Amino acid sequence: GGDYWNAYEFSWLNAKGKPEVAIVEFFFSAESLNIIESKSFKFYLNSFHQARFKNVEEVKTLLKKDLSEALQ
């Protein structure tokens, strides 16, 4: 088991400063050492709104890195 989260309006800025929007699905396993608290997770996701990234792969890489570290 685990937690499923949906971010229906996840956004960031591309390299030129243009907003990009995506729907993102997250699954956090119940076997993880830590949990992701909902309010903290929302603040984390909102921190991407004004951040610039070269491409969507860079966004995915950062999400995976940060969340993997948080969950252990």
All heavy atoms as a GROMACS GRO file, in nm:
protein
  597
    1GLY      N    1   0.080  -0.118   0.000
    1GLY     CA    2   0.000   0.000   0.000
    1GLY      C    3   0.086   0.125   0.000
    1GLY      O    4   0.206   0.121  -0.006
    2GLY      N    5   0.017   0.235   0.005
    2GLY     CA    6   0.086   0.362   0.007
    2GLY      C    7  -0.009   0.477  -0.018
    2GLY      O    8  -0.131   0.460  -0.011
    3ASP      N    9   0.046   0.591  -0.048
    3ASP     CA   10  -0.031   0.712  -0.076
    3ASP      C   11  -0.019   0.750  -0.222
    3ASP      O   12   0.091   0.751  -0.278
    3ASP     CB   13   0.020   0.831   0.007
    3ASP     CG   14  -0.015   0.822   0.153
    3ASP    OD1   15  -0.122   0.766   0.184
    3ASP    OD2   16   0.064   0.870   0.236
    4TYR      N   17  -0.133   0.783  -0.283
    4TYR     CA   18  -0.136   0.838  -0.418
    4TYR      C   19  -0.168   0.987  -0.408
    4TYR      O   20  -0.257   1.027  -0.333
    4TYR     CB   21  -0.244   0.771  -0.504
    4TYR     CG   22  -0.207   0.635  -0.554
    4TYR    CD1   23  -0.247   0.521  -0.487
    4TYR    CD2   24  -0.130   0.621  -0.669
    4TYR    CE1   25  -0.213   0.395  -0.532
    4TYR    CE2   26  -0.094   0.495  -0.716
    4TYR     CZ   27  -0.137   0.383  -0.647
    4TYR     OH   28  -0.102   0.259  -0.692
    5TRP      N   29  -0.094   1.067  -0.482
    5TRP     CA   30  -0.117   1.211  -0.486
    5TRP      C   31  -0.128   1.253  -0.631
    5TRP      O   32  -0.056   1.201  -0.717
    5TRP     CB   33   0.000   1.286  -0.424
    5TRP     CG   34   0.017   1.267  -0.277
    5TRP    CD1   35   0.071   1.158  -0.215
    5TRP    CD2   36  -0.020   1.357  -0.174
    5TRP    NE1   37   0.071   1.176  -0.080
    5TRP    CE2   38   0.015   1.298  -0.052
    5TRP    CE3   39  -0.079   1.482  -0.173
    5TRP    CZ2   40  -0.006   1.360   0.068
    5TRP    CZ3   41  -0.100   1.544  -0.052
    5TRP    CH2   42  -0.064   1.483   0.067
    6ASN      N   43  -0.215   1.348  -0.659
    6ASN     CA   44  -0.226   1.406  -0.792
    6ASN      C   45  -0.205   1.556  -0.782
    6ASN      O   46  -0.267   1.623  -0.700
    6ASN     CB   47  -0.365   1.380  -0.851
    6ASN     CG   48  -0.386   1.234  -0.880
    6ASN    OD1   49  -0.312   1.174  -0.956
    6ASN    ND2   50  -0.486   1.175  -0.817
    7ALA      N   51  -0.118   1.607  -0.866
    7ALA     CA   52  -0.097   1.752  -0.878
    7ALA      C   53  -0.155   1.790  -1.014
    7ALA      O   54  -0.093   1.767  -1.118
    7ALA     CB   55   0.052   1.785  -0.870
    8TYR      N   56  -0.276   1.844  -1.012
    8TYR     CA   57  -0.347   1.872  -1.136
    8TYR      C   58  -0.300   1.999  -1.206
    8TYR      O   59  -0.323   2.016  -1.325
    8TYR     CB   60  -0.498   1.880  -1.110
    8TYR     CG   61  -0.556   1.746  -1.073
    8TYR    CD1   62  -0.592   1.718  -0.943
    8TYR    CD2   63  -0.572   1.647  -1.169
    8TYR    CE1   64  -0.645   1.594  -0.908
    8TYR    CE2   65  -0.624   1.523  -1.136
    8TYR     CZ   66  -0.661   1.497  -1.005
    8TYR     OH   67  -0.711   1.375  -0.971
    9GLU      N   68  -0.236   2.088  -1.134
    9GLU     CA   69  -0.187   2.212  -1.195
    9GLU      C   70  -0.043   2.240  -1.151
    9GLU      O   71  -0.010   2.348  -1.104
    9GLU     CB   72  -0.278   2.329  -1.157
    9GLU     CG   73  -0.417   2.316  -1.214
    9GLU     CD   74  -0.508   2.431  -1.176
    9GLU    OE1   75  -0.461   2.529  -1.113
    9GLU    OE2   76  -0.626   2.424  -1.211
   10PHE      N   77   0.043   2.142  -1.169
   10PHE     CA   78   0.184   2.157  -1.135
   10PHE      C   79   0.249   2.244  -1.244
   10PHE      O   80   0.233   2.218  -1.362
   10PHE     CB   81   0.251   2.020  -1.129
   10PHE     CG   82   0.397   2.027  -1.098
   10PHE    CD1   83   0.441   2.058  -0.971
   10PHE    CD2   84   0.490   2.002  -1.196
   10PHE    CE1   85   0.576   2.065  -0.942
   10PHE    CE2   86   0.626   2.009  -1.169
   10PHE     CZ   87   0.668   2.039  -1.041
   11SER      N   88   0.320   2.349  -1.202
   11SER     CA   89   0.378   2.438  -1.303
   11SER      C   90   0.519   2.481  -1.267
   11SER      O   91   0.560   2.476  -1.152
   11SER     CB   92   0.289   2.560  -1.323
   11SER     OG   93   0.287   2.641  -1.208
   12TRP      N   94   0.591   2.524  -1.370
   12TRP     CA   95   0.726   2.576  -1.360
   12TRP      C   96   0.748   2.667  -1.479
   12TRP      O   97   0.660   2.681  -1.565
   12TRP     CB   98   0.828   2.461  -1.358
   12TRP     CG   99   0.834   2.385  -1.487
   12TRP    CD1  100   0.921   2.404  -1.591
   12TRP    CD2  101   0.747   2.278  -1.528
   12TRP    NE1  102   0.894   2.316  -1.693
   12TRP    CE2  103   0.787   2.237  -1.657
   12TRP    CE3  104   0.640   2.213  -1.470
   12TRP    CZ2  105   0.724   2.135  -1.727
   12TRP    CZ3  106   0.576   2.111  -1.540
   12TRP    CH2  107   0.618   2.073  -1.665
   13LEU      N  108   0.862   2.731  -1.487
   13LEU     CA  109   0.895   2.817  -1.600
   13LEU      C  110   0.998   2.747  -1.688
   13LEU      O  111   1.091   2.684  -1.636
   13LEU     CB  112   0.953   2.950  -1.550
   13LEU     CG  113   0.863   3.032  -1.459
   13LEU    CD1  114   0.938   3.156  -1.410
   13LEU    CD2  115   0.734   3.071  -1.529
   14ASN      N  116   0.981   2.758  -1.820
   14ASN     CA  117   1.082   2.701  -1.908
   14ASN      C  118   1.202   2.795  -1.914
   14ASN      O  119   1.204   2.899  -1.848
   14ASN     CB  120   1.024   2.670  -2.047
   14ASN     CG  121   0.986   2.792  -2.127
   14ASN    OD1  122   1.028   2.904  -2.100
   14ASN    ND2  123   0.905   2.771  -2.230
   15ALA      N  124   1.302   2.762  -1.993
   15ALA     CA  125   1.426   2.840  -1.999
   15ALA      C  126   1.403   2.985  -2.041
   15ALA      O  127   1.478   3.074  -2.004
   15ALA     CB  128   1.525   2.772  -2.093
   16LYS      N  129   1.295   3.010  -2.118
   16LYS     CA  130   1.264   3.146  -2.163
   16LYS      C  131   1.171   3.220  -2.068
   16LYS      O  132   1.130   3.332  -2.095
   16LYS     CB  133   1.203   3.140  -2.302
   16LYS     CG  134   1.298   3.091  -2.408
   16LYS     CD  135   1.234   3.091  -2.544
   16LYS     CE  136   1.332   3.043  -2.649
   16LYS     NZ  137   1.273   3.044  -2.783
   17GLY      N  138   1.132   3.155  -1.958
   17GLY     CA  139   1.043   3.219  -1.861
   17GLY      C  140   0.895   3.198  -1.888
   17GLY      O  141   0.812   3.256  -1.819
   18LYS      N  142   0.862   3.114  -1.985
   18LYS     CA  143   0.722   3.084  -2.017
   18LYS      C  144   0.670   2.976  -1.923
   18LYS      O  145   0.736   2.874  -1.902
   18LYS     CB  146   0.711   3.035  -2.161
   18LYS     CG  147   0.571   2.999  -2.203
   18LYS     CD  148   0.568   2.943  -2.343
   18LYS     CE  149   0.429   2.891  -2.375
   18LYS     NZ  150   0.427   2.814  -2.499
   19PRO      N  151   0.552   2.996  -1.866
   19PRO     CA  152   0.496   2.894  -1.776
   19PRO      C  153   0.465   2.762  -1.850
   19PRO      O  154   0.415   2.763  -1.962
   19PRO     CB  155   0.366   2.956  -1.726
   19PRO     CG  156   0.381   3.102  -1.748
   19PRO     CD  157   0.468   3.116  -1.869
   20GLU      N  158   0.498   2.654  -1.787
   20GLU     CA  159   0.466   2.519  -1.834
   20GLU      C  160   0.377   2.455  -1.728
   20GLU      O  161   0.399   2.475  -1.609
   20GLU     CB  162   0.591   2.434  -1.852
   20GLU     CG  163   0.692   2.492  -1.951
   20GLU     CD  164   0.651   2.469  -2.095
   20GLU    OE1  165   0.568   2.380  -2.122
   20GLU    OE2  166   0.704   2.541  -2.180
   21VAL      N  167   0.277   2.379  -1.769
   21VAL     CA  168   0.183   2.317  -1.675
   21VAL      C  169   0.171   2.169  -1.708
   21VAL      O  170   0.170   2.130  -1.824
   21VAL     CB  171   0.045   2.385  -1.684
   21VAL    CG1  172  -0.052   2.320  -1.586
   21VAL    CG2  173   0.055   2.534  -1.656
   22ALA      N  174   0.160   2.088  -1.602
   22ALA     CA  175   0.145   1.943  -1.620
   22ALA      C  176   0.059   1.886  -1.509
   22ALA      O  177   0.046   1.945  -1.402
   22ALA     CB  178   0.282   1.876  -1.619
   23ILE      N  179   0.002   1.771  -1.536
   23ILE     CA  180  -0.063   1.691  -1.434
   23ILE      C  181   0.038   1.585  -1.393
   23ILE      O  182   0.094   1.515  -1.478
   23ILE     CB  183  -0.192   1.624  -1.487
   23ILE    CG1  184  -0.294   1.731  -1.525
   23ILE    CG2  185  -0.248   1.527  -1.383
   23ILE    CD1  186  -0.417   1.675  -1.595
   24VAL      N  187   0.064   1.575  -1.263
   24VAL     CA  188   0.165   1.481  -1.214
   24VAL      C  189   0.101   1.388  -1.112
   24VAL      O  190   0.028   1.433  -1.023
   24VAL     CB  191   0.285   1.554  -1.150
   24VAL    CG1  192   0.393   1.456  -1.112
   24VAL    CG2  193   0.339   1.661  -1.243
   25GLU      N  194   0.127   1.259  -1.127
   25GLU     CA  195   0.080   1.159  -1.030
   25GLU      C  196   0.199   1.109  -0.949
   25GLU      O  197   0.305   1.081  -1.005
   25GLU     CB  198   0.016   1.042  -1.102
   25GLU     CG  199  -0.109   1.078  -1.178
   25GLU     CD  200  -0.167   0.961  -1.254
   25GLU    OE1  201  -0.096   0.860  -1.277
   25GLU    OE2  202  -0.285   0.969  -1.291
   26PHE      N  203   0.181   1.100  -0.820
   26PHE     CA  204   0.286   1.053  -0.729
   26PHE      C  205   0.233   0.932  -0.653
   26PHE      O  206   0.116   0.927  -0.616
   26PHE     CB  207   0.322   1.161  -0.626
   26PHE     CG  208   0.376   1.287  -0.686
   26PHE    CD1  209   0.292   1.393  -0.716
   26PHE    CD2  210   0.512   1.300  -0.711
   26PHE    CE1  211   0.341   1.510  -0.770
   26PHE    CE2  212   0.563   1.418  -0.765
   26PHE     CZ  213   0.477   1.522  -0.795
   27PHE      N  214   0.321   0.836  -0.627
   27PHE     CA  215   0.289   0.723  -0.539
   27PHE      C  216   0.402   0.710  -0.439
   27PHE      O  217   0.520   0.703  -0.478
   27PHE     CB  218   0.274   0.592  -0.616
   27PHE     CG  219   0.256   0.474  -0.524
   27PHE    CD1  220   0.136   0.453  -0.460
   27PHE    CD2  221   0.361   0.388  -0.499
   27PHE    CE1  222   0.119   0.347  -0.374
   27PHE    CE2  223   0.346   0.280  -0.413
   27PHE     CZ  224   0.225   0.260  -0.349
   28PHE      N  225   0.367   0.710  -0.311
   28PHE     CA  226   0.464   0.693  -0.204
   28PHE      C  227   0.435   0.562  -0.133
   28PHE      O  228   0.329   0.545  -0.074
   28PHE     CB  229   0.458   0.810  -0.106
   28PHE     CG  230   0.476   0.944  -0.171
   28PHE    CD1  231   0.384   1.045  -0.153
   28PHE    CD2  232   0.586   0.970  -0.250
   28PHE    CE1  233   0.400   1.169  -0.212
   28PHE    CE2  234   0.603   1.094  -0.312
   28PHE     CZ  235   0.510   1.193  -0.292
   29SER      N  236   0.529   0.472  -0.136
   29SER     CA  237   0.512   0.340  -0.076
   29SER      C  238   0.500   0.347   0.076
   29SER      O  239   0.570   0.426   0.141
   29SER     CB  240   0.630   0.251  -0.113
   29SER     OG  241   0.623   0.128  -0.045
   30ALA      N  242   0.417   0.262   0.131
   30ALA     CA  243   0.402   0.254   0.276
   30ALA      C  244   0.528   0.195   0.340
   30ALA      O  245   0.547   0.206   0.461
   30ALA     CB  246   0.281   0.169   0.311
   31GLU      N  247   0.615   0.136   0.261
   31GLU     CA  248   0.738   0.076   0.313
   31GLU      C  249   0.850   0.179   0.328
   31GLU      O  250   0.957   0.146   0.378
   31GLU     CB  251   0.782  -0.037   0.221
   31GLU     CG  252   0.682  -0.152   0.221
   31GLU     CD  253   0.723  -0.264   0.129
   31GLU    OE1  254   0.838  -0.266   0.081
   31GLU    OE2  255   0.638  -0.352   0.104
   32SER      N  256   0.827   0.303   0.285
   32SER     CA  257   0.928   0.408   0.300
   32SER      C  258   0.952   0.435   0.448
   32SER      O  259   0.862   0.420   0.530
   32SER     CB  260   0.881   0.536   0.232
   32SER     OG  261   0.861   0.516   0.096
   33LEU      N  262   1.073   0.478   0.480
   33LEU     CA  263   1.106   0.508   0.619
   33LEU      C  264   1.034   0.632   0.670
   33LEU      O  265   1.006   0.644   0.788
   33LEU     CB  266   1.257   0.527   0.635
   33LEU     CG  267   1.343   0.403   0.610
   33LEU    CD1  268   1.491   0.438   0.625
   33LEU    CD2  269   1.305   0.291   0.706
   34ASN      N  270   1.005   0.726   0.581
   34ASN     CA  271   0.939   0.851   0.617
   34ASN      C  272   0.809   0.867   0.541
   34ASN      O  273   0.784   0.795   0.444
   34ASN     CB  274   1.031   0.970   0.587
   34ASN     CG  275   1.159   0.965   0.667
   34ASN    OD1  276   1.157   0.939   0.786
   34ASN    ND2  277   1.270   0.990   0.602
   35ILE      N  278   0.730   0.965   0.582
   35ILE     CA  279   0.608   0.998   0.509
   35ILE      C  280   0.620   1.141   0.457
   35ILE      O  281   0.703   1.218   0.504
   35ILE     CB  282   0.481   0.985   0.598
   35ILE    CG1  283   0.487   1.085   0.714
   35ILE    CG2  284   0.463   0.843   0.647
   35ILE    CD1  285   0.356   1.097   0.790
   36ILE      N  286   0.537   1.173   0.361
   36ILE     CA  287   0.530   1.309   0.308
   36ILE      C  288   0.404   1.372   0.365
   36ILE      O  289   0.294   1.326   0.340
   36ILE     CB  290   0.525   1.310   0.153
   36ILE    CG1  291   0.648   1.241   0.093
   36ILE    CG2  292   0.508   1.450   0.100
   36ILE    CD1  293   0.779   1.315   0.115
   37GLU      N  294   0.421   1.477   0.443
   37GLU     CA  295   0.308   1.546   0.504
   37GLU      C  296   0.243   1.636   0.399
   37GLU      O  297   0.312   1.703   0.322
   37GLU     CB  298   0.359   1.627   0.623
   37GLU     CG  299   0.252   1.684   0.713
   37GLU     CD  300   0.207   1.820   0.669
   37GLU    OE1  301   0.287   1.897   0.615
   37GLU    OE2  302   0.087   1.849   0.690
   38SER      N  303   0.110   1.638   0.394
   38SER     CA  304   0.038   1.703   0.285
   38SER      C  305   0.067   1.851   0.268
   38SER      O  306   0.092   1.898   0.158
   38SER     CB  307  -0.112   1.680   0.299
   38SER     OG  308  -0.162   1.740   0.416
   39LYS      N  309   0.065   1.927   0.376
   39LYS     CA  310   0.087   2.071   0.363
   39LYS      C  311   0.230   2.100   0.318
   39LYS      O  312   0.253   2.186   0.232
   39LYS     CB  313   0.057   2.142   0.495
   39LYS     CG  314   0.049   2.291   0.482
   39LYS     CD  315  -0.010   2.354   0.607
   39LYS     CE  316  -0.039   2.500   0.582
   39LYS     NZ  317  -0.106   2.562   0.695
   40SER      N  318   0.326   2.030   0.373
   40SER     CA  319   0.465   2.048   0.332
   40SER      C  320   0.484   2.012   0.185
   40SER      O  321   0.557   2.079   0.112
   40SER     CB  322   0.558   1.962   0.417
   40SER     OG  323   0.551   2.001   0.551
   41PHE      N  324   0.416   1.906   0.141
   41PHE     CA  325   0.426   1.864   0.002
   41PHE      C  326   0.367   1.971  -0.091
   41PHE      O  327   0.425   2.002  -0.196
   41PHE     CB  328   0.355   1.730  -0.017
   41PHE     CG  329   0.376   1.667  -0.151
   41PHE    CD1  330   0.502   1.657  -0.207
   41PHE    CD2  331   0.269   1.614  -0.221
   41PHE    CE1  332   0.521   1.598  -0.331
   41PHE    CE2  333   0.287   1.554  -0.344
   41PHE     CZ  334   0.414   1.546  -0.400
   42LYS      N  335   0.255   2.030  -0.052
   42LYS     CA  336   0.194   2.137  -0.132
   42LYS      C  337   0.287   2.257  -0.142
   42LYS      O  338   0.304   2.316  -0.249
   42LYS     CB  339   0.059   2.177  -0.074
   42LYS     CG  340  -0.047   2.071  -0.092
   42LYS     CD  341  -0.175   2.112  -0.022
   42LYS     CE  342  -0.274   1.995  -0.023
   42LYS     NZ  343  -0.396   2.028   0.052
   43PHE      N  344   0.350   2.295  -0.031
   43PHE     CA  345   0.446   2.405  -0.033
   43PHE      C  346   0.564   2.372  -0.125
   43PHE      O  347   0.611   2.457  -0.202
   43PHE     CB  348   0.498   2.438   0.107
   43PHE     CG  349   0.403   2.515   0.193
   43PHE    CD1  350   0.386   2.482   0.325
   43PHE    CD2  351   0.330   2.622   0.142
   43PHE    CE1  352   0.298   2.553   0.406
   43PHE    CE2  353   0.243   2.694   0.222
   43PHE     CZ  354   0.226   2.659   0.354
   44TYR      N  355   0.612   2.249  -0.117
   44TYR     CA  356   0.724   2.206  -0.202
   44TYR      C  357   0.685   2.218  -0.350
   44TYR      O  358   0.759   2.274  -0.430
   44TYR     CB  359   0.765   2.063  -0.167
   44TYR     CG  360   0.861   2.003  -0.266
   44TYR    CD1  361   0.993   2.045  -0.272
   44TYR    CD2  362   0.819   1.904  -0.354
   44TYR    CE1  363   1.081   1.991  -0.365
   44TYR    CE2  364   0.906   1.850  -0.447
   44TYR     CZ  365   1.036   1.893  -0.452
   44TYR     OH  366   1.123   1.841  -0.545
   45LEU      N  367   0.569   2.164  -0.385
   45LEU     CA  368   0.526   2.169  -0.525
   45LEU      C  369   0.507   2.313  -0.572
   45LEU      O  370   0.542   2.347  -0.686
   45LEU     CB  371   0.397   2.088  -0.545
   45LEU     CG  372   0.408   1.938  -0.525
   45LEU    CD1  373   0.273   1.872  -0.543
   45LEU    CD2  374   0.511   1.876  -0.618
   46ASN      N  375   0.454   2.398  -0.486
   46ASN     CA  376   0.434   2.538  -0.523
   46ASN      C  377   0.566   2.614  -0.540
   46ASN      O  378   0.570   2.716  -0.609
   46ASN     CB  379   0.346   2.609  -0.420
   46ASN     CG  380   0.202   2.570  -0.432
   46ASN    OD1  381   0.156   2.528  -0.538
   46ASN    ND2  382   0.128   2.582  -0.324
   47SER      N  383   0.673   2.562  -0.482
   47SER     CA  384   0.802   2.629  -0.496
   47SER      C  385   0.854   2.623  -0.640
   47SER      O  386   0.944   2.697  -0.677
   47SER     CB  387   0.906   2.567  -0.400
   47SER     OG  388   0.947   2.440  -0.445
   48PHE      N  389   0.796   2.538  -0.722
   48PHE     CA  390   0.837   2.525  -0.862
   48PHE      C  391   0.777   2.634  -0.951
   48PHE      O  392   0.825   2.655  -1.062
   48PHE     CB  393   0.795   2.388  -0.918
   48PHE     CG  394   0.885   2.276  -0.874
   48PHE    CD1  395   0.878   2.226  -0.745
   48PHE    CD2  396   0.977   2.220  -0.962
   48PHE    CE1  397   0.960   2.122  -0.704
   48PHE    CE2  398   1.060   2.117  -0.921
   48PHE     CZ  399   1.051   2.068  -0.792
   49HIS      N  400   0.672   2.702  -0.904
   49HIS     CA  401   0.600   2.799  -0.988
   49HIS      C  402   0.690   2.904  -1.054
   49HIS      O  403   0.667   2.940  -1.169
   49HIS     CB  404   0.492   2.872  -0.908
   49HIS     CG  405   0.374   2.788  -0.872
   49HIS    ND1  406   0.316   2.699  -0.958
   49HIS    CD2  407   0.303   2.780  -0.758
   49HIS    CE1  408   0.214   2.640  -0.900
   49HIS    NE2  409   0.205   2.687  -0.776
   50GLN      N  410   0.787   2.954  -0.983
   50GLN     CA  411   0.873   3.060  -1.037
   50GLN      C  412   1.015   3.013  -1.067
   50GLN      O  413   1.104   3.094  -1.090
   50GLN     CB  414   0.876   3.179  -0.940
   50GLN     CG  415   0.742   3.246  -0.921
   50GLN     CD  416   0.687   3.303  -1.052
   50GLN    OE1  417   0.758   3.368  -1.128
   50GLN    NE2  418   0.560   3.277  -1.079
   51ALA      N  419   1.034   2.881  -1.066
   51ALA     CA  420   1.167   2.826  -1.094
   51ALA      C  421   1.181   2.795  -1.243
   51ALA      O  422   1.088   2.745  -1.305
   51ALA     CB  423   1.189   2.699  -1.012
   52ARG      N  424   1.297   2.826  -1.299
   52ARG     CA  425   1.323   2.800  -1.441
   52ARG      C  426   1.397   2.668  -1.458
   52ARG      O  427   1.491   2.638  -1.384
   52ARG     CB  428   1.406   2.912  -1.502
   52ARG     CG  429   1.329   3.038  -1.522
   52ARG     CD  430   1.413   3.140  -1.596
   52ARG     NE  431   1.339   3.265  -1.605
   52ARG     CZ  432   1.344   3.347  -1.707
   52ARG    NH1  433   1.420   3.318  -1.810
   52ARG    NH2  434   1.274   3.457  -1.707
   53PHE      N  435   1.356   2.593  -1.560
   53PHE     CA  436   1.419   2.466  -1.593
   53PHE      C  437   1.442   2.459  -1.744
   53PHE      O  438   1.362   2.512  -1.821
   53PHE     CB  439   1.332   2.349  -1.548
   53PHE     CG  440   1.316   2.341  -1.399
   53PHE    CD1  441   1.210   2.403  -1.335
   53PHE    CD2  442   1.409   2.272  -1.322
   53PHE    CE1  443   1.195   2.397  -1.198
   53PHE    CE2  444   1.395   2.266  -1.183
   53PHE     CZ  445   1.288   2.328  -1.122
   54LYS      N  446   1.547   2.391  -1.785
   54LYS     CA  447   1.579   2.377  -1.927
   54LYS      C  448   1.473   2.297  -2.001
   54LYS      O  449   1.439   2.327  -2.114
   54LYS     CB  450   1.715   2.309  -1.945
   54LYS     CG  451   1.832   2.388  -1.895
   54LYS     CD  452   1.960   2.308  -1.908
   54LYS     CE  453   2.073   2.380  -1.837
   54LYS     NZ  454   2.194   2.297  -1.833
   55ASN      N  455   1.424   2.191  -1.935
   55ASN     CA  456   1.325   2.103  -1.999
   55ASN      C  457   1.251   2.022  -1.892
   55ASN      O  458   1.287   2.027  -1.774
   55ASN     CB  459   1.393   2.010  -2.101
   55ASN     CG  460   1.509   1.934  -2.039
   55ASN    OD1  461   1.496   1.874  -1.933
   55ASN    ND2  462   1.623   1.936  -2.106
   56VAL      N  463   1.152   1.948  -1.935
   56VAL     CA  464   1.070   1.872  -1.840
   56VAL      C  465   1.152   1.760  -1.773
   56VAL      O  466   1.125   1.724  -1.658
   56VAL     CB  467   0.943   1.818  -1.908
   56VAL    CG1  468   0.976   1.708  -2.008
   56VAL    CG2  469   0.842   1.769  -1.805
   57GLU      N  470   1.252   1.709  -1.841
   57GLU     CA  471   1.336   1.604  -1.781
   57GLU      C  472   1.410   1.656  -1.659
   57GLU      O  473   1.429   1.583  -1.562
   57GLU     CB  474   1.433   1.546  -1.884
   57GLU     CG  475   1.365   1.465  -1.993
   57GLU     CD  476   1.279   1.352  -1.939
   57GLU    OE1  477   1.323   1.281  -1.845
   57GLU    OE2  478   1.167   1.335  -1.990
   58GLU      N  479   1.452   1.781  -1.663
   58GLU     CA  480   1.519   1.841  -1.549
   58GLU      C  481   1.424   1.852  -1.430
   58GLU      O  482   1.463   1.828  -1.315
   58GLU     CB  483   1.574   1.979  -1.587
   58GLU     CG  484   1.662   2.041  -1.483
   58GLU     CD  485   1.722   2.174  -1.524
   58GLU    OE1  486   1.670   2.240  -1.617
   58GLU    OE2  487   1.821   2.213  -1.461
   59VAL      N  488   1.298   1.885  -1.458
   59VAL     CA  489   1.197   1.893  -1.352
   59VAL      C  490   1.176   1.754  -1.290
   59VAL      O  491   1.177   1.738  -1.167
   59VAL     CB  492   1.063   1.947  -1.407
   59VAL    CG1  493   0.956   1.946  -1.299
   59VAL    CG2  494   1.082   2.087  -1.464
   60LYS      N  495   1.159   1.654  -1.374
   60LYS     CA  496   1.137   1.516  -1.326
   60LYS      C  497   1.255   1.468  -1.242
   60LYS      O  498   1.237   1.406  -1.137
   60LYS     CB  499   1.118   1.420  -1.444
   60LYS     CG  500   0.989   1.434  -1.516
   60LYS     CD  501   0.986   1.332  -1.630
   60LYS     CE  502   0.868   1.349  -1.720
   60LYS     NZ  503   0.869   1.250  -1.829
   61THR      N  504   1.375   1.496  -1.288
   61THR     CA  505   1.495   1.453  -1.216
   61THR      C  506   1.500   1.514  -1.076
   61THR      O  507   1.530   1.444  -0.978
   61THR     CB  508   1.622   1.491  -1.296
   61THR    OG1  509   1.617   1.424  -1.423
   61THR    CG2  510   1.748   1.453  -1.222
   62LEU      N  511   1.470   1.644  -1.066
   62LEU     CA  512   1.473   1.709  -0.936
   62LEU      C  513   1.363   1.655  -0.844
   62LEU      O  514   1.388   1.630  -0.726
   62LEU     CB  515   1.458   1.861  -0.951
   62LEU     CG  516   1.466   1.940  -0.821
   62LEU    CD1  517   1.598   1.914  -0.748
   62LEU    CD2  518   1.448   2.088  -0.848
   63LEU      N  519   1.243   1.634  -0.897
   63LEU     CA  520   1.135   1.576  -0.817
   63LEU      C  521   1.175   1.439  -0.762
   63LEU      O  522   1.159   1.412  -0.643
   63LEU     CB  523   1.007   1.563  -0.899
   63LEU     CG  524   0.929   1.691  -0.927
   63LEU    CD1  525   0.823   1.666  -1.033
   63LEU    CD2  526   0.865   1.744  -0.800
   64LYS      N  527   1.226   1.353  -0.849
   64LYS     CA  528   1.267   1.218  -0.806
   64LYS      C  529   1.377   1.224  -0.701
   64LYS      O  530   1.371   1.152  -0.601
   64LYS     CB  531   1.314   1.136  -0.926
   64LYS     CG  532   1.203   1.093  -1.017
   64LYS     CD  533   1.255   1.016  -1.136
   64LYS     CE  534   1.144   0.986  -1.235
   64LYS     NZ  535   1.193   0.916  -1.354
   65LYS      N  536   1.476   1.310  -0.723
   65LYS     CA  537   1.588   1.322  -0.629
   65LYS      C  538   1.539   1.369  -0.493
   65LYS      O  539   1.567   1.305  -0.390
   65LYS     CB  540   1.692   1.419  -0.684
   65LYS     CG  541   1.808   1.447  -0.591
   65LYS     CD  542   1.894   1.560  -0.649
   65LYS     CE  543   1.986   1.620  -0.548
   65LYS     NZ  544   1.921   1.692  -0.439
   66ASP      N  545   1.466   1.480  -0.490
   66ASP     CA  546   1.421   1.536  -0.364
   66ASP      C  547   1.329   1.442  -0.288
   66ASP      O  548   1.343   1.423  -0.167
   66ASP     CB  549   1.348   1.669  -0.388
   66ASP     CG  550   1.439   1.783  -0.428
   66ASP    OD1  551   1.563   1.768  -0.418
   66ASP    OD2  552   1.386   1.886  -0.473
   67LEU      N  553   1.232   1.384  -0.357
   67LEU     CA  554   1.135   1.297  -0.289
   67LEU      C  555   1.199   1.165  -0.244
   67LEU      O  556   1.166   1.114  -0.138
   67LEU     CB  557   1.014   1.274  -0.379
   67LEU     CG  558   0.933   1.402  -0.405
   67LEU    CD1  559   0.827   1.379  -0.511
   67LEU    CD2  560   0.872   1.457  -0.277
   68SER      N  561   1.290   1.112  -0.323
   68SER     CA  562   1.361   0.990  -0.282
   68SER      C  563   1.442   1.013  -0.156
   68SER      O  564   1.443   0.929  -0.065
   68SER     CB  565   1.453   0.940  -0.393
   68SER     OG  566   1.378   0.897  -0.504
   69GLU      N  567   1.509   1.128  -0.149
   69GLU     CA  568   1.586   1.162  -0.029
   69GLU      C  569   1.494   1.179   0.092
   69GLU      O  570   1.528   1.135   0.203
   69GLU     CB  571   1.667   1.289  -0.052
   69GLU     CG  572   1.784   1.270  -0.144
   69GLU     CD  573   1.858   1.400  -0.175
   69GLU    OE1  574   1.828   1.504  -0.111
   69GLU    OE2  575   1.947   1.398  -0.261
   70ALA      N  576   1.380   1.244   0.072
   70ALA     CA  577   1.287   1.268   0.184
   70ALA      C  578   1.228   1.138   0.236
   70ALA      O  579   1.210   1.121   0.356
   70ALA     CB  580   1.178   1.364   0.140
   71LEU      N  581   1.197   1.046   0.146
   71LEU     CA  582   1.132   0.921   0.186
   71LEU      C  583   1.231   0.815   0.233
   71LEU      O  584   1.197   0.727   0.310
   71LEU     CB  585   1.052   0.865   0.068
   71LEU     CG  586   0.928   0.946   0.031
   71LEU    CD1  587   0.877   0.902  -0.104
   71LEU    CD2  588   0.821   0.931   0.137
   72GLN      N  589   1.353   0.824   0.183
   72GLN     CA  590   1.459   0.725   0.210
   72GLN      C  591   1.418   0.588   0.161
   72GLN      O  592   1.409   0.490   0.230
   72GLN     CB  593   1.498   0.723   0.356
   72GLN     CG  594   1.558   0.853   0.399
   72GLN     CD  595   1.612   0.850   0.541
   72GLN    OE1  596   1.608   0.749   0.609
   72GLN    NE2  597   1.661   0.963   0.585
   0.00000   0.00000   0.00000
